[in-house]
């Protein structure tokens, strides 16, 4: 059963071209928008923290992960 699943995933990856370099897709606008969205979601989660110290620590993590 596990072998069949692995084989199916492998064939799907081959059909899609998994791992094949595609020019122009490395830095698409969608990637940038998704990055901004993740940063905004993480920042919003920090604003829900109950005390100032937790908020500050959380926002520092967000800044470290996503940049300023």
Secondary structure, 3 states (H helix, E strand, C coil): CHHHHHHHHHHHHHHHCCCCCCCCCCCCHHHHHHHHHHHHHHHHHHHCCCCHHHHHHHHHHHHHHHCC
